[in-house]
Amino acid sequence: MLRLGLRKLLASKGVILLSCFLLALPCHAQRGIFLTQEDFLAQAFSTPPETKTYWFTPETRRMAEAIVQHSLPLRVRYFQSGTRSAWILEEIGKELPITMGFVIEQHHIKLVRVLEYREIRGGEVRYDFFTQQFVDIQLNSEDHTLNKSIDGISGATLSVRAMTKTARLALFLAQQTSAATPPN
């Protein structure tokens, strides 16, 4: 009788431990490096692009900081081949940075990828069902908002917000460079 009770107790503790382990798996599965910079650039360009540096003027820095709602460095590196530019930028999700890549051509987003995701929640923003919403989006020139709304993801609000702000920043920066011709 004592043995049977001990077995039941151990079995129930084993189930509890297994349940805790399985519940923790999805949190860690969202983190990771999903694409290297080299792989992203290979997807974006047929030949290796030229690395360039965009230096903010006081005015463009003020405008860019208004988009992302925090301070920015004095310069941003980007990649350009012809009229196509690629921007690898980071933005904080909830607590940690999300590394994103944006390809811009003629003031339209052509490709969006999450290169690295560090948060334990909200990693769904890396999947195509979400990133495809950004393709062919433009920046409204009056208020620097996107010309199309982005659908959110339940439980990933801050990651969605970070992706949206960074898309706006990438479009703004591309407008500031010679990578794209001015809109009509």
PyMOL commands that set and color helices and strands:
alter all, ss='L'
color gray80, all
select helices_A, chain A and resi 2-29+37-44+58-68+123-126+128-134+157-176
alter helices_A, ss='H'
color red, helices_A
select strands_A, chain A and resi 32-33+50-55+75-81+84-92+97-105+108-117
alter strands_A, ss='S'
color yellow, strands_A
deselect
rebuild
show_as cartoon
